[in-house]
Amino acid sequence: MSKTGSQHAQSLNDGRQVFINGQLVANVCEHPAFRRTAQTIGGLFDFAARPENADLMTFEHSEANGPRANRIWQLPRSYQDLVVRRKALEAWAELHGGFLGRAPDHVASCLSGMVMGVEVFESYDPARAGVLVDYYRYARDNDLYLTYVIINPQADRSKGPSEQHDRFLTAGVVDQDAEGLTIRGGKMLATGGVFADEVFVTCIQPLREGEEAYAISFAAPMNSKGLKILSRRSYEEGATSVFDYPLASRFDENDAVLYFDDVKVPWDRIFINQDIAMCQKQFHATPAHVYQNYQSQVRLMVKMRFLVGIASRIAETNGVVGFPQVRELLGTLAAQNTMVDALVHAMEIKGGMHGPYFVPDAHTLYSAQVLTQQLYAQVMITLRELAGGAMIMLPSSVQDFAHAELAALIGKTQQSPAASSEDRVKFFKLAWDAVGSEFASRHTQYEMFYAGANFVTKGHSFRTFDWDRCTQLVDRMLDGYSLADELSPSKPLAA
């Protein structure tokens, strides 16, 4: 059964080494850079654990006498199973408005996708396949929150990891013995890593011959000896209040570089050992890459609804919803929102079987990624057009309301035909945090690149598209006439 938020919070106080602002964090659930977001994540587990949400958020798995498990770990065996699971992911995303890009359902989807393609691992190494399945069961039965690091530190991007100034800038194997592998070096981007139980470590980027030391795939607890979590700047810590920064103060999932300072990883946590081809196969020869990015599109679908709601409320609050040019902008946003929604549903309807499991359609998924990577920035621009100066000319902070004279002036200058001055300020503070704050800017960057660079997602779209179906139509048309027929003596010349 799903764990509670309190149980998850207790699990985070495990001696992990989180560094921020030059300091080692004693307890992430109490630190001002992380505590509110930790509460938000705890709220996800509490929601899933409520008895009234058991059918929505949990499922009975096939293993004898097994307890119900969180649906994030479900391996769908039919279209209906996939839809039911999506409704659980949707419900979770609604709790954070789609702003937790690496909530627990993301990497759970990745690992589940690998298990659905376990035959690929069995062909590689039956022992490693057994470890993968055992770990999946362990993570499922303990309702673990996993993050992942699958990208190498950028450094000199014209060179591979073995060609960098420091051969172990990128995490790789420095030793192998009967106990397991010793890992040294850095990996990114551990989004949500501060709040996760464990980390899945591998490489999704292409590797070349001679770079086998970096071609690894394993899971490790976040409190592993020698693992250092280097947090970026906390937007939560910079948020002066929830009222002024309602999103940054509660939904800053954080991103971190992980440095493995000779971390020992036992064999019962290792899925791939120094095999370049298998590192690619784990994502693309199994349903993993499609399944994890399908989850991301479900989350984005919810986030789009939230942003379109912001747009509608801007127009209402400013009293311009009846303006033709405003309705044009809102109509465009409505169409864009429905496009994302329709693509998610199309992935499911066009899905098919991978062995005994039903998985979303790959090309529809990659089409959605190509389109939405470009779409998000467009939506941000449209929201800015709608709001004008409304998101800028706001009281400096919630403390202005505590000053009687300032509060009276706010009442006069922050008027709206649809809201009180307090409600107007409250709403536009939210809008700014979704569109223009540092937190919002990070989200624009995130949505543009979380699936990879544009050329990568477009490459996936090219690779999975049914080109023959299109060119056959062209061939059929070409076969319907010929130059010889046109020049035949028996054919009358056109007038």
ZIVEN-V567964 format. One record per helix or strand of 2 or more residues. SS is the DSSP state (helix for helix, strand for strand). FROM is the first residue (numbers start at 0). TO is the last residue. Records with the same first field share a line. If there is no record, write none. Layout:
SS = FROM-TO, FROM-TO
//
This chain:
helix = 4-11, 34-48, 50-56, 70-72, 78-95, 103-115, 117-123, 125-140, 160-162, 192-194, 211-213, 234-237, 247-250, 266-268, 275-283, 287-316, 323-348, 361-390, 397-401, 403-412, 420-434, 437-448, 453-463, 466-478, 482-486
strand = 16-19, 22-23, 57-59, 67-69, 145-148, 171-175, 179-187, 197-200, 215-220, 226-230, 255-265, 269-272, 351-353, 356-358
//
